[in-house]
Amino acid sequence: MNGLLVYRHLQGKSEQSKQLALIIEAFAKFNLKLIAVPSSDLNRLIETTNKGFFKFTLLLDSDPQIAKFLETEQQMKVFNDSSSINLSVDRAMLSITLRNASIPSPATIALPYSVNVNVMQAIQEVKDMMKDIQYPVLIKNRYPQLHEKIYFVRDEKELVKVLEPIGMQPLIVQAYVPPQDRQLFKILVIGRRVIAGVEVVSNNGVEYLKQIDTPTDIKKIAIKTAKATGTSFALISIFYLNKKNPYVYSVKTNPNIVELQVVTGIYISGYLAKYIQAKTKSIK
């Protein structure tokens, strides 16, 4: 069966080529032939290929519009689908989804947003919305950005100072958790199964990943999060608050499989290929 491996090209990243090769090799072992294509070249490939030639797509690009195009225009099965990617890249909607599923996460508020209108025009409404969040807080773009800037805000005076120049963007306010009060884990879930877990540790200010035997409560929260967000596979960031209470911080639908395989020694690309083979058996 033929499938697409769609990825966002990263300039000068040799590791990306290694990741693509590992995935293609693993899928071939399950009789799934992947053709890798950068998202920027996707339309050209689709236009020059008979419709129906590709039966599914493994999407390693966090753009939900690509998934939507493949689902609707090409009627293709996409892993991950547009709905789950939408949730992963919209911090406000992710927070609401987690809250509705009774999954603990940092308190998050989406600030009022209108095109070409600065949120400072509704600053009193913003202050009222924030009454239940204690300072300090973080101000972030609602949608993760490449090289984004996150603002640390200590009080209302700083809030006004920060919002004035950036207030025309879609923004969120998020509760701040000091580094000394948290222990951060990244958990890879494929389907409804935890495949690998790593802890983010710091040594002299440099962060690195360390393989762990994932605690049972972290596993349960990770699987519950995958179910709530509808992801086929995802890297879920979870931290212990004060070394005991697990909180979900983020969901990433395009994890770095090479990095995780190197750290854990687990054949993650093989697990992913096996899962997708099972999910595509009924496709004709």
N, C-alpha and C positions, 0 to 999 in steps of 0.2 A: 504494500500500500504506500502511495506517495503522499508526503506531507511537506508543508513549508516550515522552515525555521526562520522566523522573522525577528530581527534584532536591530537595535539602534547602534549604528557604527560609532565606535569611540576612537578618535584619532590617536595613533601612536600607542594603542593598547595591545601589545602582543598577547597578553593574557586572554583577551577576548577570542582571538583566533584559536587558542588552545581549548577554551571552553566549548566553542562551536564544534571543533574536531572530536572532542570527547563525547559530546551529546550525539553527534551523527554516528559515531562508531557504536555507541551503546544501543541506539535505536535500530541499527542494521542487524544486531543480534536477535532482534524480535521481529525481523522482516518488515520493518518500517523504514522506508527510504526518505530521508530528509534532504531537502534542497535549501541551503542557507541563502538568505537574501536580506540586505539591509533595508530597513523600512523606507528609506528614501528611493529605493529602486523597485518597490513592491508593485506599483501600478504598471510599470513597464513590463515586468515579468508576467503579471496577470493578463495583460493585453495580448501577449504573444504566446499564451498557453491555452490549449483547449479547456473550456469550462468543464469541470468535473475531474480533471487530471489529478489535481490535489484534493485529497479527501479531508484533511485536517490541517490545523496550524498550531505549532508550538510558538507562542508569542513571548519573546524576551524583550519586549518594549512596553513601557508602562503608559502608552497612549491608548485610551479607550476607544478613540475614533477609528483606529486601525482595526481593532477587534470588531467594532460595529460594522465597518465596511465589509469585512470578510464574512461575518455572520449573515448580513442582510443581502448584500449584492452578490456574494459568491456562494451563499448558503452552505458555508463551511463550518465544521465543528472547530471551535477555537479554545485553546487552553493557555491562559485563563480567558474567560469570556468578558465581554464589555462591562457587564454589571459588576463583577467582582473587582475589575481594574478600577472602575469608577470609584468604588468605595475606598480602595487602597490609596488613591491619589487625592481624595477629598477629605481633609482632616476633620472637617465639621461633620460630614455625613458618617464617617467612620466612627466618630465619637458617639453619635446618636444611635448607630447600629449596635455598637457594643453596649451602650446603656440599656437599650431595649431588650438585649439578650442577657441582661444582668451580669455583664462581664466588666470587672473593675478596670478603669482607665483614668488618666489624669483629667480633672475637670477642664472642659473646653467650651468656649463660647464663640460663636461666629458673629462677628461685628456686622452692623448694617452695611450693605453695599449696593450702590447704584452706579451705573456707568457715568463717568465724568463728574461724579459728586464726591467731595471729600468727606470722610466720616466725621471730621471735626464739626460739620454742620449738625450732627446729632450727638455731640459729646456728652450731653447730660443723659441721654438714653444709654450711651455706652457705660457711663459711670453707674447708672442704675442696674444695668445688666450684670455688672461685675461685683455687686454687693456681697455675693456669696463666695467669692474667691479672695483669698488673702494675698496681699503682696508679700514678697516679690512675685511677679508673673513673667511669662514669656509672650512676646508678640511675634507671630509668624505669618507668612503668607498662607492662605487657606490651602493652596496647592503647592506641594514641594517643588522647589526650583533648584537648578544646577548652581552650585556655589551660592546658595541663598544665605541671607543674613538673618539671624535670629536676635531679637532685641530683649535685653534683660531690663525689666522695669521695676523700680523699687517702691514707687508711690504714685499718687495721682498727678503730681507736678511733672514727674518724668513721663507719665503716660501721655500727657498733652504734648510734651516736647517731642516724643517719638512719633506720635500719630500725625502731627502737622505735615511733615514732608512725605509720608508714605500712605496717607489716608485715602488715596484714590484707588488703592489695591484691595482685593478681597483678603481680609485678614481674620485671624483668630487670636483669642487670648487663651493661654493655657497655664494651668497651675505649674509652678516651678518645684521640682524635686531636687534638693541638693545632692551632689554626687556622693557625699559621705553617707547619705541615707538610703542609697539604692545599690542593688547588685543586678547588673544587666545581663540577660540571656538572649540568644537568638536561636529560635527553634524552627527547624524545617519540617513542615507538614506536607505530605503528599496524600491526596485523598483525605481520609480521616485517620491517618496514622503518622505518628512522630517518627521521622527517619533519622534525624541527627539533632544534637544540641550542642551549642558552644556558649561559653561565657566570655564577655568582653572584660578584659582585665587591663590595668594600666601599670606600666613600669617606667618610672622617671618621666611621666608625662606622655609616654608613647603607648597607644592602645594596641592590643593584639587579641586574637581569639584563642581560646583554650577549650579543648574537648572536655565534655562533662558527662556524667551519668545523670540525665535529666530528672530532676525531682518530680514525683508523681503529681503534685498540685500544679506544677508548671506545664506538664504534659496535658493535663485535663483542660487547663485554660487555653492552651494552644489549639487543641482539637476543637474546643467549643468556639473559638474565634474563627477557625477555618470554616466551620459549619455556618456560623452567622454571616460571614462575608461571602460564602459561596465559592471560595477559591479551590481550584484543582490542586495547586501546589503554591506554597507561600513560605517566606521567611518571616516569622512573627517575633517581634522584639517584645520581651516581657521583662519587667524588673521586679525584684523584691523590694518592697518599701519597708525600711527598718528591719531587713533580714527575715521577713516572714510573710508579708502580704503581697501576692502577685498582682501586678497591674500590667495591662497591655498598652504598649507605647506606639507601635506601628505595625503595618502589614505590608510586606513587599512582594509583589507578584513576579519580579524578575531577579531572583537571587543569583549571587555569584557562585555557581556550582563548583567551579574549579577550586576556589578558595576553601569551600566547605569540605570538598573531598580531600584536599591536602591536609587540612587541620584534623579531620576526623578519621581518615583512612577508610571511609565508607563509600561504596560504589553508588553514589547518589544518582548519577546519570542513568545507571541500570535500573534503579528503583523507579525513576521517572518514566523510563521507556516501558517498563513492565506495566505500570499503571495506565499509561496512555494506550498501550496495546489492548488492554482489557476494555477500555472505554470506547475504542474504535472498532471492535469486532463486528458490531451490527451495521456499520456503515457500508453501503454497497457502491 
